[in-house]
Amino acid sequence: MMQSQDAIDLGRDALLFAFQLGGPILLVVLGGSLLIGLLQSMTQLQDSALSFIPKIAVVLVILALGLPWLGSSMVY
């Protein structure tokens, strides 16, 4: 039977693990979004595809580069 402290510890560990895995990806996307927004405001190009497509490309590149680390973190 699981004690209430065990459930709290399990939930806390799950949240920390999710932040550990998702945090770097979200930070890179945030930086890319800021850069794209800055470029769009400087050039006054406000097309939604110009902001969406590079973000998807950045996420795919980060996932491709970080997949071995993500996989080893999840298996451990």
Secondary structure, DSSP 8 states (H G I E B T S, - for coil): ---HHHHHHHHHHHHHHHHHHHHHHHHHHHHHHHHHHHHHHHHT---HHHHHHHHHHHHHHHHHHHHHHHHHHHH-
